[in-house]
Amino acid sequence: MQANPNFKPIELYGDHLQGGRFGTAIAGAGDLNKDGFNDIIVGAPMSENDRGAVFVYHGSANGIDVMFKQVCSCHIWRNFV
């Protein structure tokens, strides 16, 4: 397989706080906003005071929008033993 010569990398903007580990996990999320384009989610497990957060990025005809549209963070900490 040969790489696409038209490929251009992008930089996603999110929680770039030192130690947040933004981008540790990245996954396709399907079409969350029902606009016909696939969206992605990006994890930052150590952000929000080590509680973690997930950033949602919407897809479009031009590719992935580099600015996040939603942040899902954990505000409650419970110890499930």
DSSP file (Angstrom, degrees, kcal/mol; ACC not computed):
  #  RESIDUE AA STRUCTURE BP1 BP2  ACC     N-H-->O    O-->H-N    N-H-->O    O-->H-N    TCO  KAPPA ALPHA  PHI   PSI    X-CA   Y-CA   Z-CA
    1    1 A M              0   0    0      0, 0.0     2,-0.4     0, 0.0     0, 0.0   0.000 360.0 360.0 360.0 136.6    0.0    0.0    0.0
    2    2 A Q        -     0   0    0      1,-0.0     2,-0.0     0, 0.0     0, 0.0  -0.825 360.0-109.4-105.6 142.4    1.3    3.4   -0.9
    3    3 A A        -     0   0    0     -2,-0.4    -1,-0.0     1,-0.1     3,-0.0  -0.349  37.5-103.5 -66.9 147.3    0.7    6.6    1.2
    4    4 A N    >   -     0   0    0      1,-0.2     3,-1.6     2,-0.1    -1,-0.1  -0.617  23.7-150.7 -72.0 120.1   -1.6    9.2   -0.2
    5    5 A P  T 3  S+     0   0    0      0, 0.0    -1,-0.2     0, 0.0    -2,-0.1   0.675  94.8  58.9 -68.3 -15.4    0.6   12.1   -1.6
    6    6 A N  T 3  S+     0   0    0      2,-0.0     2,-0.1    -3,-0.0    -2,-0.1   0.425  76.7 126.0 -92.0   1.1   -2.2   14.5   -0.8
    7    7 A F    <   -     0   0    0     -3,-1.6    -4,-0.0     1,-0.0     0, 0.0  -0.387  36.8-175.2 -64.1 131.5   -2.3   13.7    2.9
    8    8 A K        -     0   0    0     -2,-0.1    -2,-0.0     0, 0.0    -1,-0.0  -0.977  20.1-132.7-129.2 118.3   -1.9   16.7    5.2
    9    9 A P        -     0   0    0      0, 0.0     2,-0.3     0, 0.0     0, 0.0  -0.287  20.7-153.4 -66.6 154.0   -1.7   16.2    8.9
   10   10 A I        -     0   0    0     56,-0.0     2,-0.5     2,-0.0     0, 0.0  -0.872   9.7-134.1-123.6 159.9   -3.8   18.4   11.2
   11   11 A E        -     0   0    0     -2,-0.3     2,-0.3     2,-0.0    55,-0.0  -0.972  19.4-144.7-115.2 121.6   -3.3   19.5   14.8
   12   12 A L        -     0   0    0     -2,-0.5     2,-0.5    55,-0.0    55,-0.2  -0.646  11.0-138.2 -84.9 140.2   -6.4   19.2   17.1
   13   13 A Y  B     +a   67   0A   0     53,-3.2    55,-0.9    -2,-0.3     2,-0.2  -0.855  48.1 112.9-101.3 131.3   -6.9   21.9   19.7
   14   14 A G  S    S-     0   0    0     -2,-0.5     2,-1.3    53,-0.1    57,-0.0  -0.675  72.9 -18.1-161.0-145.7   -8.0   20.8   23.1
   15   15 A D        +     0   0    0     -2,-0.2     7,-0.3     1,-0.1    38,-0.1  -0.669  55.6 170.1 -82.2  95.4   -6.8   20.6   26.7
   16   16 A H        +     0   0    0     -2,-1.3     2,-0.2     5,-0.1    -1,-0.1  -0.027  21.6 145.3 -98.8  31.3   -3.0   20.9   26.3
   17   17 A L    >   -     0   0    0      1,-0.1     3,-2.4     2,-0.1     4,-0.4  -0.466  63.3 -95.2 -68.5 139.7   -2.3   21.4   30.0
   18   18 A Q  T 3  S+     0   0    0      1,-0.3    -1,-0.1    -2,-0.2    -2,-0.0  -0.322 111.2  15.5 -57.5 129.9    0.9   19.8   31.0
   19   19 A G  T 3  S+     0   0    0     -3,-0.1    -1,-0.3     3,-0.1    -2,-0.1   0.342  91.7 110.4  88.8  -6.1    0.3   16.3   32.3
   20   20 A G  S <  S-     0   0    0     -3,-2.4    26,-1.9    25,-0.1    27,-0.7   0.718  71.5-142.4 -72.8 -20.7   -3.2   16.0   30.9
   21   21 A R    >   -     0   0    0     -4,-0.4     3,-1.8    25,-0.2    -5,-0.1   0.862  23.1-167.7  59.6  39.7   -2.0   13.4   28.3
   22   22 A F  T 3  S+     0   0    0     -7,-0.3    22,-0.2    -5,-0.3    -1,-0.2  -0.366  70.1  25.9 -56.8 129.6   -4.3   14.8   25.6
   23   23 A G  T 3  S+     0   0    0     20,-2.3    -1,-0.3     2,-0.3    21,-0.2   0.484  75.5 129.2  93.5   4.1   -4.5   12.4   22.7
   24   24 A T  S <  S+     0   0    0     -3,-1.8     2,-0.4    19,-0.9    20,-0.1   0.878  82.7  23.6 -57.3 -37.7   -3.7    9.2   24.7
   25   25 A A  E     +B   43   0B   0     18,-0.6    18,-3.4     2,-0.0     2,-0.4  -0.998  69.3 179.1-131.8 135.2   -6.7    7.6   23.1
   26   26 A I  E     +B   42   0B   0     -2,-0.4     2,-0.3    16,-0.2    16,-0.2  -1.000  10.5 170.0-134.2 134.8   -8.4    8.5   19.8
   27   27 A A  E     -B   41   0B   0     14,-2.4    14,-2.6    -2,-0.4     2,-0.2  -0.996  37.6-109.3-146.0 149.4  -11.4    6.8   18.4
   28   28 A G  E     -B   40   0B   0     -2,-0.3    12,-0.3    12,-0.2     3,-0.1  -0.564  27.4-170.7 -70.5 141.1  -14.0    7.1   15.6
   29   29 A A  E     -     0   0B   0     10,-2.9    11,-0.2     1,-0.4    -1,-0.1   0.281  29.9-125.7-119.4   8.8  -17.4    8.0   17.1
   30   30 A G  E     -B   39   0B   0      9,-0.6     9,-3.7     1,-0.1     2,-1.1  -0.422  63.1 -34.2  74.6-159.1  -19.6    7.6   14.1
   31   31 A D    >   +     0   0    0      7,-0.3     3,-1.0     1,-0.2     7,-0.1  -0.711  66.7 170.0-101.6  82.7  -21.9   10.5   13.2
   32   32 A L  T 3  S+     0   0    0     -2,-1.1    -1,-0.2     1,-0.2     6,-0.1   0.862  77.8  40.3 -63.3 -39.3  -22.7   12.0   16.6
   33   33 A N  T 3  S-     0   0    0      4,-0.3    -1,-0.2     0, 0.0    -2,-0.1   0.318 105.2-124.1 -97.8   8.9  -24.3   15.2   15.3
   34   34 A K  S <  S+     0   0    0     -3,-1.0    -2,-0.1     3,-0.1     4,-0.1   0.838  70.7 128.6  56.1  40.3  -26.2   13.6   12.4
   35   35 A D  S    S-     0   0    0      2,-0.4    -1,-0.1    24,-0.1     3,-0.1   0.395  83.9-101.7-102.4   2.0  -24.7   15.8    9.7
   36   36 A G  S    S+     0   0    0      1,-0.3     2,-0.4    -5,-0.1    24,-0.1   0.448  91.8 100.4  94.8   0.9  -23.6   12.9    7.5
   37   37 A F  S    S-     0   0    0     22,-0.2    22,-0.4    -7,-0.0    -2,-0.4  -0.949  74.9-111.4-123.3 141.6  -19.9   13.1    8.5
   38   38 A N        -     0   0    0     -2,-0.4    -7,-0.3    -7,-0.1     2,-0.2  -0.405  31.5-155.2 -70.3 144.8  -18.0   10.9   10.9
   39   39 A D  E     -B   30   0B   0     -9,-3.7   -10,-2.9    19,-0.2    -9,-0.6  -0.687   2.2-143.9-113.5 166.9  -16.8   12.5   14.2
   40   40 A I  E     -BC  28  57B   0     17,-2.4    17,-2.8   -12,-0.3     2,-0.4  -0.919   0.7-146.4-130.8 159.4  -14.0   11.5   16.5
   41   41 A I  E     -BC  27  56B   0    -14,-2.6   -14,-2.4    -2,-0.3     2,-0.4  -0.969  10.2-160.5-124.2 144.8  -13.3   11.6   20.3
   42   42 A V  E     -BC  26  55B   0     13,-2.5    13,-3.1    -2,-0.4     2,-0.3  -0.988  11.4-140.8-128.0 129.7  -10.0   12.2   21.9
   43   43 A G  E     -BC  25  54B   0    -18,-3.4   -20,-2.3    -2,-0.4   -19,-0.9  -0.640  18.5-177.9 -93.1 147.6   -9.1   11.3   25.5
   44   44 A A  E >   - C   0  53B   0      9,-2.6     3,-1.6    -2,-0.3     9,-0.9  -0.714  11.0-179.2-135.6  81.9   -7.1   13.2   28.1
   45   45 A P  T 3  S+     0   0    0      0, 0.0   -24,-0.2     0, 0.0   -25,-0.1   0.659  77.1  44.0 -66.2 -18.4   -7.1   10.8   31.0
   46   46 A M  T 3> S+     0   0    0    -26,-1.9     4,-1.3     5,-0.1   -25,-0.2   0.365  90.9 100.8-109.1   5.6   -5.1   13.0   33.4
   47   47 A S  H <>> +     0   0    0     -3,-1.6     5,-2.9   -27,-0.7     4,-0.9  -0.236  64.4  48.2 -78.8 177.3   -6.8   16.4   32.8
   48   48 A E  H >45S-     0   0    0      1,-0.2     3,-1.0     3,-0.2    -1,-0.2   0.935 143.0 -48.9  56.4  49.5   -9.5   17.8   35.1
   49   49 A N  H 345S-     0   0    0      1,-0.2    -1,-0.2    -3,-0.2    -2,-0.2   0.906 110.2 -51.7  56.6  44.9   -7.3   17.2   38.2
   50   50 A D  H 3<5S+     0   0    0     -4,-1.3    -1,-0.2     1,-0.1    -2,-0.2   0.615 118.8 108.0  69.4  15.5   -6.6   13.6   37.1
   51   51 A R  T <<5S-     0   0    0     -3,-1.0    -3,-0.2    -4,-0.9    -2,-0.1   0.700  76.7-131.7 -91.8 -21.9  -10.3   12.8   36.7
   52   52 A G      < -     0   0    0     -5,-2.9    22,-1.4    -8,-0.1     2,-0.3   0.066  19.3-142.6  92.8 158.4  -10.0   12.7   32.9
   53   53 A A  E     -CD  44  73B   0     -9,-0.9    -9,-2.6    20,-0.2     2,-0.4  -0.983   4.8-141.8-154.7 156.3  -11.9   14.2   30.0
   54   54 A V  E     -CD  43  72B   0     18,-2.4    18,-3.0    -2,-0.3     2,-0.4  -0.993  15.7-151.8-124.1 130.8  -13.1   13.3   26.5
   55   55 A F  E     -CD  42  71B   0    -13,-3.1   -13,-2.5    -2,-0.4     2,-0.5  -0.864   6.8-148.0-105.5 135.6  -13.1   15.8   23.6
   56   56 A V  E     -CD  41  70B   0     14,-2.7    13,-3.2    -2,-0.4    14,-1.1  -0.895  12.6-172.3-107.4 128.7  -15.5   15.6   20.7
   57   57 A Y  E     -C   40   0B   0    -17,-2.8   -17,-2.4    -2,-0.5     2,-0.3  -0.980  16.4-137.0-121.4 130.6  -14.5   16.8   17.2
   58   58 A H        -     0   0    0     -2,-0.4     7,-2.9     9,-0.4   -19,-0.2  -0.639  12.3-135.2 -89.6 143.0  -17.0   17.0   14.4
   59   59 A G  E     +E   64   0C   0    -22,-0.4     2,-0.3    -2,-0.3     5,-0.2  -0.497  26.2 175.5 -86.2 163.7  -16.3   15.9   10.9
   60   60 A S  E >   -E   63   0C   0      3,-1.3     3,-1.7    -2,-0.2   -22,-0.1  -0.894  51.5 -82.1-153.0-179.7  -17.2   17.9    7.8
   61   61 A A  T 3  S+     0   0    0     -2,-0.3     3,-0.1     1,-0.3    -2,-0.0   0.753 130.9  50.1 -62.2 -23.3  -16.8   17.8    4.0
   62   62 A N  T 3  S-     0   0    0      1,-0.4     2,-0.3     0, 0.0    -1,-0.3   0.333 122.7-100.7 -97.0   5.5  -13.4   19.4    4.6
   63   63 A G  E <  S-E   60   0C   0     -3,-1.7    -3,-1.3     2,-0.0    -1,-0.4  -0.766  72.3  -9.9 110.6-158.8  -12.3   16.8    7.2
   64   64 A I  E     -E   59   0C   0     -2,-0.3     2,-0.4    -5,-0.2    -5,-0.2  -0.624  66.6-121.5 -81.5 132.5  -12.2   17.0   11.0
   65   65 A D        -     0   0    0     -7,-2.9    -7,-0.1    -2,-0.3     4,-0.1  -0.607  18.7-144.2 -69.5 128.2  -12.8   20.4   12.6
   66   66 A V  S    S+     0   0    0     -2,-0.4   -53,-3.2   -54,-0.1     2,-0.5   0.616  79.2  77.0 -77.3 -12.0   -9.7   21.1   14.6
   67   67 A M  B    S-a   13   0A   0    -55,-0.2    -9,-0.4    -9,-0.1   -53,-0.1  -0.862  88.8-117.6 -98.6 130.3  -11.6   22.9   17.4
   68   68 A F        -     0   0    0    -55,-0.9   -11,-0.2    -2,-0.5     3,-0.1  -0.289  16.7-159.8 -66.3 151.0  -13.5   20.6   19.8
   69   69 A K  S    S+     0   0    0    -13,-3.2     2,-0.3     1,-0.3   -12,-0.2   0.637  72.2  13.1-103.0 -21.3  -17.2   21.0   20.0
   70   70 A Q  E     -D   56   0B   0    -14,-1.1   -14,-2.7     2,-0.0     2,-0.4  -0.991  56.8-152.6-156.1 147.5  -17.8   19.4   23.4
   71   71 A V  E     -D   55   0B   0     -2,-0.3     2,-0.6   -16,-0.2   -16,-0.2  -0.994   7.8-163.0-123.5 126.9  -15.9   18.3   26.4
   72   72 A C  E     +D   54   0B   0    -18,-3.0   -18,-2.4    -2,-0.4     2,-0.3  -0.940  21.8 172.2-108.3 113.6  -17.2   15.5   28.6
   73   73 A S  E     -D   53   0B   0     -2,-0.6     2,-0.6   -20,-0.2   -20,-0.2  -0.860  35.2-112.6-124.2 158.4  -15.4   15.5   32.0
   74   74 A C        +     0   0    0    -22,-1.4   -23,-0.1    -2,-0.3     3,-0.1  -0.778  31.8 170.2 -90.9 121.3  -15.9   13.6   35.2
   75   75 A H        +     0   0    0     -2,-0.6     2,-0.5     1,-0.1    -1,-0.1   0.498  63.3  62.9-106.4  -7.6  -17.1   15.9   38.1
   76   76 A I        -     0   0    0    -25,-0.1     2,-0.5     2,-0.0    -1,-0.1  -0.974  63.3-161.9-122.6 130.5  -17.8   13.1   40.6
   77   77 A W        +     0   0    0     -2,-0.5     2,-0.4    -3,-0.1   -26,-0.0  -0.954  16.1 170.8-112.5 123.1  -15.2   10.7   42.0
   78   78 A R        -     0   0    0     -2,-0.5     2,-0.9     2,-0.0    -2,-0.0  -0.989  30.9-133.7-131.2 141.9  -16.5    7.6   43.6
   79   79 A N        -     0   0    0     -2,-0.4     2,-0.9     2,-0.0    -2,-0.0  -0.832  20.5-167.1 -96.2 103.9  -14.5    4.6   44.7
   80   80 A F              0   0    0     -2,-0.9    -2,-0.0     1,-0.2     0, 0.0  -0.809 360.0 360.0 -94.5 103.9  -16.2    1.5   43.5
   81   81 A V              0   0    0     -2,-0.9    -1,-0.2     0, 0.0    -2,-0.0   0.371 360.0 360.0-110.7 360.0  -14.7   -1.4   45.3
